[in-house]
Amino acid sequence: MNFTVTNLASFNGELIVSGLFTNAGGISAGYIARSNGQTWSPVGNGISGGGRVYALSFCNYELYAGGSFASNGGNAGD
């Protein structure tokens, strides 16, 4: 990570992290990334709009990110 991690969650056997970073393990990741224990990858298209993820959760096998951001992977955020 090139900056602070603020949230951690386990989802589908992967570690999901969010925070103030734009790079995870040398990969571009807009404030949210995942690791399978060997490599890092972005979660979708990441978070845009200079926002912040305050919480990570999951329900019915879907990951939810709550916070203040313009969009998450093309979906509008509040």
N, C-alpha and C positions, 0 to 999 in steps of 0.2 A: 504494500500500500504506500502511496506517496503522501498520505496525510491521515488524519484521525479516523478510526473506526468507532462508531457509536452504538451499533446494534448487531447482535448475533442471533441467528436462528438455525435450527436444523430442519431441513425440508427435503423429502425424497432421498435421503441418504447423503445429502450434500450440506455443506456449511454455507449459509447465506450471510453476508455482511453488508452493512450500509454505513455511510458516514460522509466525511468531507473529502473523500479521495476521488481522483479521476483516473487512477491507474492501479491495477491489481496484478502483481506478478508479471509486469511488463506488458499487460494487455489493457487497452483503453476500456475503462468501465465507469460510466457516469453515476457515481455515488452509490452503486449497488453492484455486488459481484457474488459469484459462487465458486466454491472449490469442491472437487470430488476427492480431495486428499492428495492429488498429484499435480493438478493444473488449475489455474484460475480462468474464469470466463465471465463475460458480462451477463447480467440477467436481462434478457430482452434487449431493448435499445437503451436501457438505463433510465436515469432520471434527468430531466432537462429543466432549464429555467432557473438555474442557480438555487434550487430548493434544498430542502433538508428532509430526510426520512427520520421520523421520530419513533416509529414502531414497525416491527415486522411480525406477521402472524400468518396462520394458514387455516383454511376451513374447506372441507370437501375436496382435498387435494389441490387447492389453489393457493398460491402465495399472495398475500396482501401487504402492501407497503402504505403506511399512513404518514402523512406529513404535510409539508408546505412546498409544493413544486408545481411547475407549469404543466408537465406531462410525464408520464411513465410509459415508455415504449409505445407512444402514439396515443395513449389514453389521457384525457384531461384530468388534472388533479386539482384539489382544493386545499 
